[in-house]
Amino acid sequence: MAKATLIELEIPQGRKAFPVEQADDLLRMKFNGGWKLPEDSEWTWCAEKGFEKRKAESGKRKAEATAENAE
């Protein structure tokens, strides 16, 4: 049996992992209780395409992004 893919969503009170279909349903709901993808998620989501893995950043670009976030 294949391992189910889980997507982590967050609200101000914390984070929780959901199966892909349930996470997609939550993000499509107009009133979803504030659930959203965390900023540091490896996933992106749009209503037209659903979930997609983020493209890996090169080491230099990733370090620059981390340095900008630290400021």
mmCIF file of the N, C-alpha and C atoms, coordinates in Angstrom:
data_MODEL
# 
_entry.id   MODEL 
# 
loop_
_atom_site.group_PDB 
_atom_site.id 
_atom_site.type_symbol 
_atom_site.label_atom_id 
_atom_site.label_alt_id 
_atom_site.label_comp_id 
_atom_site.label_asym_id 
_atom_site.label_entity_id 
_atom_site.label_seq_id 
_atom_site.pdbx_PDB_ins_code 
_atom_site.Cartn_x 
_atom_site.Cartn_y 
_atom_site.Cartn_z 
_atom_site.occupancy 
_atom_site.B_iso_or_equiv 
_atom_site.pdbx_formal_charge 
_atom_site.auth_seq_id 
_atom_site.auth_comp_id 
_atom_site.auth_asym_id 
_atom_site.auth_atom_id 
_atom_site.pdbx_PDB_model_num 
ATOM 1   N N  . MET A 1 1  ? 0.846   -1.176 0.000   1.00 0.00 ? 1  MET A N  1 
ATOM 2   C CA . MET A 1 1  ? 0.000   0.000  0.000   1.00 0.00 ? 1  MET A CA 1 
ATOM 3   C C  . MET A 1 1  ? 0.893   1.242  0.000   1.00 0.00 ? 1  MET A C  1 
ATOM 4   N N  . ALA A 1 2  ? 0.570   2.201  -0.851  1.00 0.00 ? 2  ALA A N  1 
ATOM 5   C CA . ALA A 1 2  ? 1.359   3.420  -0.974  1.00 0.00 ? 2  ALA A CA 1 
ATOM 6   C C  . ALA A 1 2  ? 1.136   4.338  0.221   1.00 0.00 ? 2  ALA A C  1 
ATOM 7   N N  . LYS A 1 3  ? 2.192   5.058  0.572   1.00 0.00 ? 3  LYS A N  1 
ATOM 8   C CA . LYS A 1 3  ? 2.117   6.003  1.673   1.00 0.00 ? 3  LYS A CA 1 
ATOM 9   C C  . LYS A 1 3  ? 1.320   7.226  1.223   1.00 0.00 ? 3  LYS A C  1 
ATOM 10  N N  . ALA A 1 4  ? 0.362   7.651  2.031   1.00 0.00 ? 4  ALA A N  1 
ATOM 11  C CA . ALA A 1 4  ? -0.471  8.802  1.686   1.00 0.00 ? 4  ALA A CA 1 
ATOM 12  C C  . ALA A 1 4  ? 0.343   10.087 1.820   1.00 0.00 ? 4  ALA A C  1 
ATOM 13  N N  . THR A 1 5  ? 0.159   10.998 0.877   1.00 0.00 ? 5  THR A N  1 
ATOM 14  C CA . THR A 1 5  ? 0.814   12.294 0.936   1.00 0.00 ? 5  THR A CA 1 
ATOM 15  C C  . THR A 1 5  ? 0.022   13.190 1.877   1.00 0.00 ? 5  THR A C  1 
ATOM 16  N N  . LEU A 1 6  ? 0.727   13.828 2.803   1.00 0.00 ? 6  LEU A N  1 
ATOM 17  C CA . LEU A 1 6  ? 0.097   14.744 3.741   1.00 0.00 ? 6  LEU A CA 1 
ATOM 18  C C  . LEU A 1 6  ? 0.583   16.155 3.467   1.00 0.00 ? 6  LEU A C  1 
ATOM 19  N N  . ILE A 1 7  ? -0.315  17.110 3.574   1.00 0.00 ? 7  ILE A N  1 
ATOM 20  C CA . ILE A 1 7  ? -0.008  18.523 3.394   1.00 0.00 ? 7  ILE A CA 1 
ATOM 21  C C  . ILE A 1 7  ? -0.220  19.204 4.739   1.00 0.00 ? 7  ILE A C  1 
ATOM 22  N N  . GLU A 1 8  ? 0.784   19.926 5.199   1.00 0.00 ? 8  GLU A N  1 
ATOM 23  C CA . GLU A 1 8  ? 0.663   20.622 6.472   1.00 0.00 ? 8  GLU A CA 1 
ATOM 24  C C  . GLU A 1 8  ? 0.057   22.000 6.249   1.00 0.00 ? 8  GLU A C  1 
ATOM 25  N N  . LEU A 1 9  ? -1.012  22.289 6.988   1.00 0.00 ? 9  LEU A N  1 
ATOM 26  C CA . LEU A 1 9  ? -1.658  23.599 6.972   1.00 0.00 ? 9  LEU A CA 1 
ATOM 27  C C  . LEU A 1 9  ? -1.533  24.207 8.359   1.00 0.00 ? 9  LEU A C  1 
ATOM 28  N N  . GLU A 1 10 ? -1.698  25.528 8.437   1.00 0.00 ? 10 GLU A N  1 
ATOM 29  C CA . GLU A 1 10 ? -1.587  26.180 9.731   1.00 0.00 ? 10 GLU A CA 1 
ATOM 30  C C  . GLU A 1 10 ? -2.717  27.161 9.976   1.00 0.00 ? 10 GLU A C  1 
ATOM 31  N N  . ILE A 1 11 ? -2.973  27.377 11.242  1.00 0.00 ? 11 ILE A N  1 
ATOM 32  C CA . ILE A 1 11 ? -3.838  28.432 11.748  1.00 0.00 ? 11 ILE A CA 1 
ATOM 33  C C  . ILE A 1 11 ? -3.043  29.083 12.869  1.00 0.00 ? 11 ILE A C  1 
ATOM 34  N N  . PRO A 1 12 ? -3.483  30.221 13.401  1.00 0.00 ? 12 PRO A N  1 
ATOM 35  C CA . PRO A 1 12 ? -2.701  30.855 14.466  1.00 0.00 ? 12 PRO A CA 1 
ATOM 36  C C  . PRO A 1 12 ? -2.429  29.944 15.672  1.00 0.00 ? 12 PRO A C  1 
ATOM 37  N N  . GLN A 1 13 ? -3.298  28.995 15.943  1.00 0.00 ? 13 GLN A N  1 
ATOM 38  C CA . GLN A 1 13 ? -3.123  28.118 17.097  1.00 0.00 ? 13 GLN A CA 1 
ATOM 39  C C  . GLN A 1 13 ? -2.125  26.989 16.858  1.00 0.00 ? 13 GLN A C  1 
ATOM 40  N N  . GLY A 1 14 ? -1.743  26.730 15.609  1.00 0.00 ? 14 GLY A N  1 
ATOM 41  C CA . GLY A 1 14 ? -0.780  25.664 15.333  1.00 0.00 ? 14 GLY A CA 1 
ATOM 42  C C  . GLY A 1 14 ? -0.918  25.090 13.936  1.00 0.00 ? 14 GLY A C  1 
ATOM 43  N N  . ARG A 1 15 ? -0.258  23.953 13.741  1.00 0.00 ? 15 ARG A N  1 
ATOM 44  C CA . ARG A 1 15 ? -0.234  23.280 12.432  1.00 0.00 ? 15 ARG A CA 1 
ATOM 45  C C  . ARG A 1 15 ? -0.811  21.883 12.547  1.00 0.00 ? 15 ARG A C  1 
ATOM 46  N N  . LYS A 1 16 ? -1.313  21.394 11.402  1.00 0.00 ? 16 LYS A N  1 
ATOM 47  C CA . LYS A 1 16 ? -1.830  20.035 11.347  1.00 0.00 ? 16 LYS A CA 1 
ATOM 48  C C  . LYS A 1 16 ? -1.654  19.528 9.915   1.00 0.00 ? 16 LYS A C  1 
ATOM 49  N N  . ALA A 1 17 ? -1.341  18.239 9.779   1.00 0.00 ? 17 ALA A N  1 
ATOM 50  C CA . ALA A 1 17 ? -1.176  17.611 8.470   1.00 0.00 ? 17 ALA A CA 1 
ATOM 51  C C  . ALA A 1 17 ? -2.490  16.968 8.043   1.00 0.00 ? 17 ALA A C  1 
ATOM 52  N N  . PHE A 1 18 ? -2.858  17.189 6.783   1.00 0.00 ? 18 PHE A N  1 
ATOM 53  C CA . PHE A 1 18 ? -4.082  16.647 6.209   1.00 0.00 ? 18 PHE A CA 1 
ATOM 54  C C  . PHE A 1 18 ? -3.754  15.867 4.944   1.00 0.00 ? 18 PHE A C  1 
ATOM 55  N N  . PRO A 1 19 ? -4.559  14.851 4.599   1.00 0.00 ? 19 PRO A N  1 
ATOM 56  C CA . PRO A 1 19 ? -4.414  14.221 3.285   1.00 0.00 ? 19 PRO A CA 1 
ATOM 57  C C  . PRO A 1 19 ? -4.637  15.282 2.195   1.00 0.00 ? 19 PRO A C  1 
ATOM 58  N N  . VAL A 1 20 ? -4.052  15.085 1.039   1.00 0.00 ? 20 VAL A N  1 
ATOM 59  C CA . VAL A 1 20 ? -4.105  16.069 -0.042  1.00 0.00 ? 20 VAL A CA 1 
ATOM 60  C C  . VAL A 1 20 ? -5.534  16.508 -0.353  1.00 0.00 ? 20 VAL A C  1 
ATOM 61  N N  . GLU A 1 21 ? -6.451  15.569 -0.484  1.00 0.00 ? 21 GLU A N  1 
ATOM 62  C CA . GLU A 1 21 ? -7.823  15.910 -0.855  1.00 0.00 ? 21 GLU A CA 1 
ATOM 63  C C  . GLU A 1 21 ? -8.491  16.781 0.202   1.00 0.00 ? 21 GLU A C  1 
ATOM 64  N N  . GLN A 1 22 ? -8.256  16.469 1.474   1.00 0.00 ? 22 GLN A N  1 
ATOM 65  C CA . GLN A 1 22 ? -8.869  17.243 2.549   1.00 0.00 ? 22 GLN A CA 1 
ATOM 66  C C  . GLN A 1 22 ? -8.244  18.641 2.629   1.00 0.00 ? 22 GLN A C  1 
ATOM 67  N N  . ALA A 1 23 ? -6.935  18.743 2.460   1.00 0.00 ? 23 ALA A N  1 
ATOM 68  C CA . ALA A 1 23 ? -6.267  20.039 2.477   1.00 0.00 ? 23 ALA A CA 1 
ATOM 69  C C  . ALA A 1 23 ? -6.777  20.904 1.328   1.00 0.00 ? 23 ALA A C  1 
ATOM 70  N N  . ASP A 1 24 ? -6.944  20.301 0.151   1.00 0.00 ? 24 ASP A N  1 
ATOM 71  C CA . ASP A 1 24 ? -7.465  21.025 -1.008  1.00 0.00 ? 24 ASP A CA 1 
ATOM 72  C C  . ASP A 1 24 ? -8.885  21.525 -0.724  1.00 0.00 ? 24 ASP A C  1 
ATOM 73  N N  . ASP A 1 25 ? -9.722  20.679 -0.154  1.00 0.00 ? 25 ASP A N  1 
ATOM 74  C CA . ASP A 1 25 ? -11.091 21.074 0.190   1.00 0.00 ? 25 ASP A CA 1 
ATOM 75  C C  . ASP A 1 25 ? -11.086 22.241 1.172   1.00 0.00 ? 25 ASP A C  1 
ATOM 76  N N  . LEU A 1 26 ? -10.226 22.182 2.188   1.00 0.00 ? 26 LEU A N  1 
ATOM 77  C CA . LEU A 1 26 ? -10.154 23.269 3.179   1.00 0.00 ? 26 LEU A CA 1 
ATOM 78  C C  . LEU A 1 26 ? -9.759  24.597 2.536   1.00 0.00 ? 26 LEU A C  1 
ATOM 79  N N  . LEU A 1 27 ? -8.755  24.565 1.662   1.00 0.00 ? 27 LEU A N  1 
ATOM 80  C CA . LEU A 1 27 ? -8.296  25.807 1.046   1.00 0.00 ? 27 LEU A CA 1 
ATOM 81  C C  . LEU A 1 27 ? -9.312  26.369 0.059   1.00 0.00 ? 27 LEU A C  1 
ATOM 82  N N  . ARG A 1 28 ? -10.173 25.533 -0.503  1.00 0.00 ? 28 ARG A N  1 
ATOM 83  C CA . ARG A 1 28 ? -11.203 26.000 -1.428  1.00 0.00 ? 28 ARG A CA 1 
ATOM 84  C C  . ARG A 1 28 ? -12.422 26.603 -0.721  1.00 0.00 ? 28 ARG A C  1 
ATOM 85  N N  . MET A 1 29 ? -12.586 26.288 0.567   1.00 0.00 ? 29 MET A N  1 
ATOM 86  C CA . MET A 1 29 ? -13.747 26.783 1.306   1.00 0.00 ? 29 MET A CA 1 
ATOM 87  C C  . MET A 1 29 ? -13.625 28.279 1.562   1.00 0.00 ? 29 MET A C  1 
ATOM 88  N N  . LYS A 1 30 ? -14.732 29.009 1.377   1.00 0.00 ? 30 LYS A N  1 
ATOM 89  C CA . LYS A 1 30 ? -14.737 30.449 1.613   1.00 0.00 ? 30 LYS A CA 1 
ATOM 90  C C  . LYS A 1 30 ? -14.463 30.737 3.087   1.00 0.00 ? 30 LYS A C  1 
ATOM 91  N N  . PHE A 1 31 ? -15.124 30.032 3.969   1.00 0.00 ? 31 PHE A N  1 
ATOM 92  C CA . PHE A 1 31 ? -14.933 30.187 5.407   1.00 0.00 ? 31 PHE A CA 1 
ATOM 93  C C  . PHE A 1 31 ? -14.313 28.897 5.936   1.00 0.00 ? 31 PHE A C  1 
ATOM 94  N N  . ASN A 1 32 ? -12.985 28.848 5.996   1.00 0.00 ? 32 ASN A N  1 
ATOM 95  C CA . ASN A 1 32 ? -12.286 27.610 6.342   1.00 0.00 ? 32 ASN A CA 1 
ATOM 96  C C  . ASN A 1 32 ? -11.641 27.647 7.726   1.00 0.00 ? 32 ASN A C  1 
ATOM 97  N N  . GLY A 1 33 ? -11.988 28.603 8.549   1.00 0.00 ? 33 GLY A N  1 
ATOM 98  C CA . GLY A 1 33 ? -11.417 28.682 9.884   1.00 0.00 ? 33 GLY A CA 1 
ATOM 99  C C  . GLY A 1 33 ? -10.016 29.264 9.918   1.00 0.00 ? 33 GLY A C  1 
ATOM 100 N N  . GLY A 1 34 ? -9.549  29.815 8.811   1.00 0.00 ? 34 GLY A N  1 
ATOM 101 C CA . GLY A 1 34 ? -8.222  30.437 8.759   1.00 0.00 ? 34 GLY A CA 1 
ATOM 102 C C  . GLY A 1 34 ? -7.095  29.526 8.319   1.00 0.00 ? 34 GLY A C  1 
ATOM 103 N N  . TRP A 1 35 ? -7.397  28.292 7.896   1.00 0.00 ? 35 TRP A N  1 
ATOM 104 C CA . TRP A 1 35 ? -6.349  27.373 7.451   1.00 0.00 ? 35 TRP A CA 1 
ATOM 105 C C  . TRP A 1 35 ? -5.659  27.920 6.210   1.00 0.00 ? 35 TRP A C  1 
ATOM 106 N N  . LYS A 1 36 ? -4.327  27.833 6.181   1.00 0.00 ? 36 LYS A N  1 
ATOM 107 C CA . LYS A 1 36 ? -3.532  28.267 5.028   1.00 0.00 ? 36 LYS A CA 1 
ATOM 108 C C  . LYS A 1 36 ? -2.233  27.476 4.991   1.00 0.00 ? 36 LYS A C  1 
ATOM 109 N N  . LEU A 1 37 ? -1.542  27.557 3.862   1.00 0.00 ? 37 LEU A N  1 
ATOM 110 C CA . LEU A 1 37 ? -0.229  26.922 3.749   1.00 0.00 ? 37 LEU A CA 1 
ATOM 111 C C  . LEU A 1 37 ? 0.783   27.757 4.529   1.00 0.00 ? 37 LEU A C  1 
ATOM 112 N N  . PRO A 1 38 ? 1.652   27.129 5.300   1.00 0.00 ? 38 PRO A N  1 
ATOM 113 C CA . PRO A 1 38 ? 2.702   27.879 5.994   1.00 0.00 ? 38 PRO A CA 1 
ATOM 114 C C  . PRO A 1 38 ? 3.674   28.500 4.980   1.00 0.00 ? 38 PRO A C  1 
ATOM 115 N N  . GLU A 1 39 ? 4.315   29.582 5.364   1.00 0.00 ? 39 GLU A N  1 
ATOM 116 C CA . GLU A 1 39 ? 5.300   30.236 4.500   1.00 0.00 ? 39 GLU A CA 1 
ATOM 117 C C  . GLU A 1 39 ? 6.437   29.290 4.128   1.00 0.00 ? 39 GLU A C  1 
ATOM 118 N N  . ASP A 1 40 ? 6.823   28.398 5.042   1.00 0.00 ? 40 ASP A N  1 
ATOM 119 C CA . ASP A 1 40 ? 7.958   27.507 4.797   1.00 0.00 ? 40 ASP A CA 1 
ATOM 120 C C  . ASP A 1 40 ? 7.545   26.161 4.194   1.00 0.00 ? 40 ASP A C  1 
ATOM 121 N N  . SER A 1 41 ? 6.336   26.083 3.675   1.00 0.00 ? 41 SER A N  1 
ATOM 122 C CA . SER A 1 41 ? 5.842   24.839 3.088   1.00 0.00 ? 41 SER A CA 1 
ATOM 123 C C  . SER A 1 41 ? 6.609   24.476 1.822   1.00 0.00 ? 41 SER A C  1 
ATOM 124 N N  . GLU A 1 42 ? 6.762   23.179 1.590   1.00 0.00 ? 42 GLU A N  1 
ATOM 125 C CA . GLU A 1 42 ? 7.382   22.721 0.344   1.00 0.00 ? 42 GLU A CA 1 
ATOM 126 C C  . GLU A 1 42 ? 6.364   22.670 -0.783  1.00 0.00 ? 42 GLU A C  1 
ATOM 127 N N  . TRP A 1 43 ? 5.132   23.094 -0.525  1.00 0.00 ? 43 TRP A N  1 
ATOM 128 C CA . TRP A 1 43 ? 4.040   23.047 -1.484  1.00 0.00 ? 43 TRP A CA 1 
ATOM 129 C C  . TRP A 1 43 ? 3.542   24.445 -1.815  1.00 0.00 ? 43 TRP A C  1 
ATOM 130 N N  . THR A 1 44 ? 3.008   24.594 -3.016  1.00 0.00 ? 44 THR A N  1 
ATOM 131 C CA . THR A 1 44 ? 2.247   25.779 -3.384  1.00 0.00 ? 44 THR A CA 1 
ATOM 132 C C  . THR A 1 44 ? 0.858   25.299 -3.747  1.00 0.00 ? 44 THR A C  1 
ATOM 133 N N  . TRP A 1 45 ? -0.114  26.195 -3.723  1.00 0.00 ? 45 TRP A N  1 
ATOM 134 C CA . TRP A 1 45 ? -1.491  25.821 -4.046  1.00 0.00 ? 45 TRP A CA 1 
ATOM 135 C C  . TRP A 1 45 ? -2.158  26.951 -4.800  1.00 0.00 ? 45 TRP A C  1 
ATOM 136 N N  . CYS A 1 46 ? -2.896  26.594 -5.846  1.00 0.00 ? 46 CYS A N  1 
ATOM 137 C CA . CYS A 1 46 ? -3.771  27.548 -6.518  1.00 0.00 ? 46 CYS A CA 1 
ATOM 138 C C  . CYS A 1 46 ? -5.048  26.791 -6.890  1.00 0.00 ? 46 CYS A C  1 
ATOM 139 N N  . ALA A 1 47 ? -6.144  27.514 -6.972  1.00 0.00 ? 47 ALA A N  1 
ATOM 140 C CA . ALA A 1 47 ? -7.443  26.882 -7.208  1.00 0.00 ? 47 ALA A CA 1 
ATOM 141 C C  . ALA A 1 47 ? -7.496  26.153 -8.548  1.00 0.00 ? 47 ALA A C  1 
ATOM 142 N N  . GLU A 1 48 ? -6.783  26.647 -9.558  1.00 0.00 ? 48 GLU A N  1 
ATOM 143 C CA . GLU A 1 48 ? -6.827  26.031 -10.881 1.00 0.00 ? 48 GLU A CA 1 
ATOM 144 C C  . GLU A 1 48 ? -6.046  24.723 -10.947 1.00 0.00 ? 48 GLU A C  1 
ATOM 145 N N  . LYS A 1 49 ? -4.874  24.685 -10.313 1.00 0.00 ? 49 LYS A N  1 
ATOM 146 C CA . LYS A 1 49 ? -3.981  23.531 -10.437 1.00 0.00 ? 49 LYS A CA 1 
ATOM 147 C C  . LYS A 1 49 ? -3.916  22.651 -9.197  1.00 0.00 ? 49 LYS A C  1 
ATOM 148 N N  . GLY A 1 50 ? -4.376  23.147 -8.062  1.00 0.00 ? 50 GLY A N  1 
ATOM 149 C CA . GLY A 1 50 ? -4.249  22.389 -6.818  1.00 0.00 ? 50 GLY A CA 1 
ATOM 150 C C  . GLY A 1 50 ? -2.849  22.538 -6.255  1.00 0.00 ? 50 GLY A C  1 
ATOM 151 N N  . PHE A 1 51 ? -2.317  21.464 -5.667  1.00 0.00 ? 51 PHE A N  1 
ATOM 152 C CA . PHE A 1 51 ? -1.004  21.500 -5.032  1.00 0.00 ? 51 PHE A CA 1 
ATOM 153 C C  . PHE A 1 51 ? 0.100   21.149 -6.014  1.00 0.00 ? 51 PHE A C  1 
ATOM 154 N N  . GLU A 1 52 ? 1.231   21.847 -5.868  1.00 0.00 ? 52 GLU A N  1 
ATOM 155 C CA . GLU A 1 52 ? 2.442   21.541 -6.629  1.00 0.00 ? 52 GLU A CA 1 
ATOM 156 C C  . GLU A 1 52 ? 3.631   21.698 -5.695  1.00 0.00 ? 52 GLU A C  1 
ATOM 157 N N  . LYS A 1 53 ? 4.633   20.844 -5.884  1.00 0.00 ? 53 LYS A N  1 
ATOM 158 C CA . LYS A 1 53 ? 5.867   20.982 -5.099  1.00 0.00 ? 53 LYS A CA 1 
ATOM 159 C C  . LYS A 1 53 ? 6.590   22.236 -5.553  1.00 0.00 ? 53 LYS A C  1 
ATOM 160 N N  . ARG A 1 54 ? 7.159   22.956 -4.579  1.00 0.00 ? 54 ARG A N  1 
ATOM 161 C CA . ARG A 1 54 ? 7.970   24.127 -4.933  1.00 0.00 ? 54 ARG A CA 1 
ATOM 162 C C  . ARG A 1 54 ? 9.238   23.653 -5.623  1.00 0.00 ? 54 ARG A C  1 
ATOM 163 N N  . LYS A 1 55 ? 9.717   24.446 -6.531  1.00 0.00 ? 55 LYS A N  1 
ATOM 164 C CA . LYS A 1 55 ? 10.978  24.132 -7.176  1.00 0.00 ? 55 LYS A CA 1 
ATOM 165 C C  . LYS A 1 55 ? 12.103  24.407 -6.182  1.00 0.00 ? 55 LYS A C  1 
ATOM 166 N N  . ALA A 1 56 ? 13.108  23.539 -6.159  1.00 0.00 ? 56 ALA A N  1 
ATOM 167 C CA . ALA A 1 56 ? 14.241  23.701 -5.240  1.00 0.00 ? 56 ALA A CA 1 
ATOM 168 C C  . ALA A 1 56 ? 15.031  24.937 -5.628  1.00 0.00 ? 56 ALA A C  1 
ATOM 169 N N  . GLU A 1 57 ? 15.369  25.756 -4.635  1.00 0.00 ? 57 GLU A N  1 
ATOM 170 C CA . GLU A 1 57 ? 16.198  26.927 -4.882  1.00 0.00 ? 57 GLU A CA 1 
ATOM 171 C C  . GLU A 1 57 ? 17.660  26.507 -4.845  1.00 0.00 ? 57 GLU A C  1 
ATOM 172 N N  . SER A 1 58 ? 18.486  27.218 -5.602  1.00 0.00 ? 58 SER A N  1 
ATOM 173 C CA . SER A 1 58 ? 19.916  26.924 -5.538  1.00 0.00 ? 58 SER A CA 1 
ATOM 174 C C  . SER A 1 58 ? 20.434  27.331 -4.160  1.00 0.00 ? 58 SER A C  1 
ATOM 175 N N  . GLY A 1 59 ? 21.554  26.793 -3.747  1.00 0.00 ? 59 GLY A N  1 
ATOM 176 C CA . GLY A 1 59 ? 22.119  27.075 -2.431  1.00 0.00 ? 59 GLY A CA 1 
ATOM 177 C C  . GLY A 1 59 ? 22.327  28.555 -2.176  1.00 0.00 ? 59 GLY A C  1 
ATOM 178 N N  . LYS A 1 60 ? 22.825  29.281 -3.180  1.00 0.00 ? 60 LYS A N  1 
ATOM 179 C CA . LYS A 1 60 ? 23.084  30.714 -3.019  1.00 0.00 ? 60 LYS A CA 1 
ATOM 180 C C  . LYS A 1 60 ? 21.778  31.478 -2.854  1.00 0.00 ? 60 LYS A C  1 
ATOM 181 N N  . ARG A 1 61 ? 20.791  31.203 -3.701  1.00 0.00 ? 61 ARG A N  1 
ATOM 182 C CA . ARG A 1 61 ? 19.514  31.911 -3.612  1.00 0.00 ? 61 ARG A CA 1 
ATOM 183 C C  . ARG A 1 61 ? 18.806  31.598 -2.304  1.00 0.00 ? 61 ARG A C  1 
ATOM 184 N N  . LYS A 1 62 ? 18.912  30.348 -1.850  1.00 0.00 ? 62 LYS A N  1 
ATOM 185 C CA . LYS A 1 62 ? 18.274  29.961 -0.597  1.00 0.00 ? 62 LYS A CA 1 
ATOM 186 C C  . LYS A 1 62 ? 18.921  30.690 0.573   1.00 0.00 ? 62 LYS A C  1 
ATOM 187 N N  . ALA A 1 63 ? 20.248  30.818 0.563   1.00 0.00 ? 63 ALA A N  1 
ATOM 188 C CA . ALA A 1 63 ? 20.956  31.529 1.628   1.00 0.00 ? 63 ALA A CA 1 
ATOM 189 C C  . ALA A 1 63 ? 20.573  33.006 1.632   1.00 0.00 ? 63 ALA A C  1 
ATOM 190 N N  . GLU A 1 64 ? 20.442  33.601 0.439   1.00 0.00 ? 64 GLU A N  1 
ATOM 191 C CA . GLU A 1 64 ? 20.037  35.001 0.350   1.00 0.00 ? 64 GLU A CA 1 
ATOM 192 C C  . GLU A 1 64 ? 18.630  35.192 0.893   1.00 0.00 ? 64 GLU A C  1 
ATOM 193 N N  . ALA A 1 65 ? 17.726  34.297 0.566   1.00 0.00 ? 65 ALA A N  1 
ATOM 194 C CA . ALA A 1 65 ? 16.352  34.384 1.055   1.00 0.00 ? 65 ALA A CA 1 
ATOM 195 C C  . ALA A 1 65 ? 16.305  34.237 2.571   1.00 0.00 ? 65 ALA A C  1 
ATOM 196 N N  . THR A 1 66 ? 17.126  33.354 3.114   1.00 0.00 ? 66 THR A N  1 
ATOM 197 C CA . THR A 1 66 ? 17.177  33.165 4.562   1.00 0.00 ? 66 THR A CA 1 
ATOM 198 C C  . THR A 1 66 ? 17.730  34.427 5.232   1.00 0.00 ? 66 THR A C  1 
ATOM 199 N N  . ALA A 1 67 ? 18.758  35.039 4.648   1.00 0.00 ? 67 ALA A N  1 
ATOM 200 C CA . ALA A 1 67 ? 19.343  36.252 5.202   1.00 0.00 ? 67 ALA A CA 1 
ATOM 201 C C  . ALA A 1 67 ? 18.332  37.404 5.175   1.00 0.00 ? 67 ALA A C  1 
ATOM 202 N N  . GLU A 1 68 ? 17.542  37.516 4.103   1.00 0.00 ? 68 GLU A N  1 
ATOM 203 C CA . GLU A 1 68 ? 16.531  38.574 4.010   1.00 0.00 ? 68 GLU A CA 1 
ATOM 204 C C  . GLU A 1 68 ? 15.458  38.385 5.060   1.00 0.00 ? 68 GLU A C  1 
ATOM 205 N N  . ASN A 1 69 ? 15.062  37.144 5.322   1.00 0.00 ? 69 ASN A N  1 
ATOM 206 C CA . ASN A 1 69 ? 14.037  36.858 6.321   1.00 0.00 ? 69 ASN A CA 1 
ATOM 207 C C  . ASN A 1 69 ? 14.529  37.155 7.733   1.00 0.00 ? 69 ASN A C  1 
ATOM 208 N N  . ALA A 1 70 ? 15.842  37.055 7.972   1.00 0.00 ? 70 ALA A N  1 
ATOM 209 C CA . ALA A 1 70 ? 16.403  37.270 9.297   1.00 0.00 ? 70 ALA A CA 1 
ATOM 210 C C  . ALA A 1 70 ? 16.399  38.755 9.675   1.00 0.00 ? 70 ALA A C  1 
ATOM 211 N N  . GLU A 1 71 ? 16.358  39.629 8.671   1.00 0.00 ? 71 GLU A N  1 
ATOM 212 C CA . GLU A 1 71 ? 16.407  41.076 8.934   1.00 0.00 ? 71 GLU A CA 1 
ATOM 213 C C  . GLU A 1 71 ? 15.144  41.610 9.473   1.00 0.00 ? 71 GLU A C  1 
# 
